[in-house]
């Protein structure tokens, strides 16, 4: 079973120990899931401050 991790800095969801986008540390303790396809057209992405398409956690501990 694959354990997904979330970056503490940008909240990107990944399987890696370091975030591939910002090189921040990732943790296993996170909640919520956002899948953003078109951040420029998404009101949710704008509210969350997301500028790149991808998978994001809502809350990271």
SVG drawing of the C-alpha trace seen along z (x, -y; Angstrom):
<svg xmlns="http://www.w3.org/2000/svg" viewBox="-15 -34 30 36">
<polyline fill="none" stroke="black" stroke-width="0.4" points="0.0,0.0 1.4,-3.4 1.5,-6.0 0.9,-9.5 2.7,-12.4 2.0,-16.1 4.6,-18.9 4.6,-21.2 5.5,-24.3 3.3,-24.1 0.9,-21.3 1.5,-19.2 0.7,-15.5 3.5,-13.1 5.0,-9.8 8.5,-11.3 10.3,-12.2 11.1,-15.7 8.7,-17.7 9.5,-17.6 8.2,-21.2 9.7,-23.2 12.1,-20.7 10.3,-21.0 9.9,-18.2 6.8,-16.0 4.7,-14.3 2.2,-11.5 -0.2,-13.5 -2.5,-15.5 -6.2,-15.8 -8.4,-16.7 -7.7,-16.4 -7.8,-18.9 -7.2,-17.9 -6.7,-21.1 -6.8,-20.8 -7.1,-24.5 -5.9,-26.7 -6.4,-29.9 -10.1,-29.1 -10.7,-27.6 -12.2,-29.8 -11.1,-27.1 -7.5,-27.3 -7.5,-31.1 -8.8,-31.0 -6.1,-28.4 -3.3,-30.3 -2.6,-27.4 -1.0,-28.4 -0.1,-25.0 -2.2,-22.1 -1.8,-19.0 -2.9,-17.2 -2.9,-19.1 -3.7,-18.6 -6.1,-20.9 -4.5,-20.6 -1.0,-19.6 0.3,-19.0"/>
</svg>
